[in-house]
């Protein structure tokens, strides 16, 4: 069968499915959905359908990005918009199947929103909700809409049209189209993609290779995982287009072993492509030959660096090497190689499908297009989002994220993972683009966006990131290997109450040296979380060093837990819960924490009944508590 | 105890599915670990022999990557995420609680070989932080209590 026929058949099947009289249920079963219990919901759905004697098609789809509402299902019935239901429990699922799939009541009380033509009374339109309104879904266009294990559904939604177009163009025309779009690398550095392709295209030597960097190692980031799980073909199509434009005959996808579902989806997708003649020899009759291999990473953050990644693919320790020579000239096995991030490849397929002009209509002058972010941490609505570059941080955190959890105060937003920085409230009205974030001392990075509230200690956060980079430093160059170790030692001292005058200055000096002298980007950016927290939260460092006080109440060595003698009712819950046996007391006696034994785990604070609130946590403040249990005087709510 | 001869035969059979190229070293190590749970000294020697590579190179590559283990692991592996989102939402408390409950430290295995406790840089399920993975089943929105129940019920 030729590809035109395949397209027509796929489109017809998709149309038939849209018009189907049978209700359809789309259930999100990406990793997030599964973690929230989607597999159980799937089982319940099947049971309830049977119990209600109603037939429906269940499709397992990727992540639509509303992770806070997982498990999440969309129910499609003919003649009306589809309805989304979130935070599904077995009970809720049973209600929805009975009332809406079998019956005719869409249960507005349980629904989140509708999608498609028409309205349903009492249910808002999904894309009018504050969480989705500022978003623009280009690379995530199919995530949550199509079955990622069915190539036909991708093709029916315009998939591989970009490749068809590209195969009719000259190589240089494709590269020019990418250049015109203004696409910049979505992996972190933001280098112009068209330029990168040009270098590799122009480089002498053969064979040429391309690599898809799916080694999403930044803690706090999962955009690439969700995209590979939800729509693998949009990435693979981008790789085919790039390989054709550059003249590469082999491609590698370097994907984290921690992403088993993404690897499964990729393998399925590659198999289907092979069947349709989209891989192998003479692709779609164009004379272009291309194969793709999957390489599983083995757990080394430094392999996100392109030269280290190539060393790892070759079967070596993942050590970076100095550039030049750049991979475009001497990459994998010494041959010209082009590496792009998962999202960059996905944008390339979108640009070829719909044109650079359309794509460049989003974003700002210098930061064109959209970017995915994983919005996580202390916000109400965590999730996978895609926004046009240039919108304000506030629109993301307050609009899409719905503000800070529990009504607490915003303290900082961390972008760019261990290579990025922490930005304070003053930057909430800054635009999210490559230049603005760099000027503030952070980076756009691959797209991790971790929101922190007043209960997060910024010195501790800096220490956290340094612990990570120090552990992941490959050890090849001294500035990174020892510099990060020295910085971490100082931060450990500060958070343990052993900070000295001059530590801040020493950190700044060390940070500047590590940045300047490290071989690769891991060391070159490792000091960023420390430098930005010193820049914007110096008072917290000073409190730790000078007053031995952790204002956020996080750094254990600087905390004391005690029991307020006027509030304790002697109920004994804390004493029973304490894992260290550090609480003495008795019936109707004020309980006392033995400071020698206390490991400061905070269990007592968590279990003390709300009506007493007798356990107190202090840092650097004076307090008084009895040394031995005494009869209770208070304990009244 | 594993029977050495049986294991050797199994290993040789597994190696025979590879071509013997240097680039296959990491995939081979991954397959061997998947099969045996860890990389024994003997297995690494045989891999080196198979690839005609110095033993030091195999050991060097294996020890570079966090995925590889060199001692046997427990029947159940419980992993706690220490990614940023999990960290700011309280994963250190979960690690502590599991360490106390199991009587082992991060990376350790209980003497009865029932549980191995590990921490992982990031699972990429950040929106459901904090996350715990028990034998490849991902559990989101964890608390120290829920995590303890997870090991209690097994």
HADDOCK unambig.tbl for C-alpha pairs under 7 A between the chains (distance, minus, plus):
assign (segid A and resid 31 and name CA) (segid B and resid 125 and name CA) 6.75 0.50 0.50
assign (segid A and resid 32 and name CA) (segid B and resid 125 and name CA) 5.51 0.50 0.50
assign (segid A and resid 32 and name CA) (segid B and resid 128 and name CA) 6.77 0.50 0.50
assign (segid A and resid 34 and name CA) (segid B and resid 138 and name CA) 6.99 0.50 0.50
assign (segid A and resid 35 and name CA) (segid B and resid 138 and name CA) 4.82 0.50 0.50
assign (segid A and resid 35 and name CA) (segid B and resid 139 and name CA) 4.70 0.50 0.50
assign (segid A and resid 35 and name CA) (segid B and resid 140 and name CA) 4.90 0.50 0.50
assign (segid A and resid 36 and name CA) (segid B and resid 139 and name CA) 6.74 0.50 0.50
assign (segid A and resid 36 and name CA) (segid B and resid 140 and name CA) 5.59 0.50 0.50
assign (segid A and resid 67 and name CA) (segid B and resid 127 and name CA) 5.86 0.50 0.50
assign (segid A and resid 68 and name CA) (segid B and resid 127 and name CA) 6.69 0.50 0.50
assign (segid A and resid 219 and name CA) (segid B and resid 83 and name CA) 4.42 0.50 0.50
assign (segid A and resid 219 and name CA) (segid B and resid 84 and name CA) 5.35 0.50 0.50
assign (segid A and resid 219 and name CA) (segid B and resid 121 and name CA) 6.23 0.50 0.50
assign (segid A and resid 219 and name CA) (segid B and resid 122 and name CA) 4.95 0.50 0.50
assign (segid A and resid 220 and name CA) (segid B and resid 83 and name CA) 5.61 0.50 0.50
assign (segid A and resid 220 and name CA) (segid B and resid 84 and name CA) 4.94 0.50 0.50
assign (segid A and resid 220 and name CA) (segid B and resid 85 and name CA) 5.28 0.50 0.50
assign (segid A and resid 220 and name CA) (segid B and resid 122 and name CA) 6.84 0.50 0.50
assign (segid A and resid 220 and name CA) (segid B and resid 124 and name CA) 6.74 0.50 0.50
assign (segid A and resid 220 and name CA) (segid B and resid 126 and name CA) 5.69 0.50 0.50
assign (segid A and resid 221 and name CA) (segid B and resid 124 and name CA) 5.97 0.50 0.50
assign (segid A and resid 221 and name CA) (segid B and resid 126 and name CA) 6.91 0.50 0.50
assign (segid A and resid 222 and name CA) (segid B and resid 124 and name CA) 4.50 0.50 0.50
assign (segid A and resid 222 and name CA) (segid B and resid 125 and name CA) 6.71 0.50 0.50
assign (segid A and resid 258 and name CA) (segid B and resid 123 and name CA) 6.29 0.50 0.50
assign (segid A and resid 298 and name CA) (segid B and resid 65 and name CA) 5.58 0.50 0.50
assign (segid A and resid 298 and name CA) (segid B and resid 66 and name CA) 6.59 0.50 0.50
assign (segid A and resid 298 and name CA) (segid B and resid 67 and name CA) 5.19 0.50 0.50
assign (segid A and resid 299 and name CA) (segid B and resid 65 and name CA) 5.51 0.50 0.50
assign (segid A and resid 299 and name CA) (segid B and resid 66 and name CA) 4.95 0.50 0.50
assign (segid A and resid 299 and name CA) (segid B and resid 67 and name CA) 5.30 0.50 0.50
assign (segid A and resid 300 and name CA) (segid B and resid 65 and name CA) 5.62 0.50 0.50
assign (segid A and resid 300 and name CA) (segid B and resid 66 and name CA) 6.31 0.50 0.50
assign (segid A and resid 313 and name CA) (segid B and resid 23 and name CA) 6.54 0.50 0.50
assign (segid A and resid 314 and name CA) (segid B and resid 23 and name CA) 4.61 0.50 0.50
assign (segid A and resid 315 and name CA) (segid B and resid 22 and name CA) 5.95 0.50 0.50
assign (segid A and resid 315 and name CA) (segid B and resid 23 and name CA) 4.20 0.50 0.50
assign (segid A and resid 315 and name CA) (segid B and resid 24 and name CA) 6.23 0.50 0.50
assign (segid A and resid 315 and name CA) (segid B and resid 25 and name CA) 5.40 0.50 0.50
assign (segid A and resid 315 and name CA) (segid B and resid 26 and name CA) 5.79 0.50 0.50
assign (segid A and resid 316 and name CA) (segid B and resid 61 and name CA) 6.02 0.50 0.50
assign (segid A and resid 317 and name CA) (segid B and resid 61 and name CA) 4.94 0.50 0.50
assign (segid A and resid 317 and name CA) (segid B and resid 64 and name CA) 6.08 0.50 0.50
assign (segid A and resid 376 and name CA) (segid B and resid 85 and name CA) 6.09 0.50 0.50
assign (segid A and resid 376 and name CA) (segid B and resid 126 and name CA) 6.21 0.50 0.50
assign (segid A and resid 376 and name CA) (segid B and resid 127 and name CA) 5.32 0.50 0.50
assign (segid A and resid 377 and name CA) (segid B and resid 85 and name CA) 4.93 0.50 0.50
assign (segid A and resid 377 and name CA) (segid B and resid 88 and name CA) 6.62 0.50 0.50
assign (segid A and resid 377 and name CA) (segid B and resid 89 and name CA) 6.75 0.50 0.50
assign (segid A and resid 382 and name CA) (segid B and resid 127 and name CA) 5.14 0.50 0.50
assign (segid A and resid 383 and name CA) (segid B and resid 127 and name CA) 5.57 0.50 0.50
assign (segid A and resid 450 and name CA) (segid B and resid 85 and name CA) 6.31 0.50 0.50
assign (segid A and resid 456 and name CA) (segid B and resid 88 and name CA) 6.83 0.50 0.50
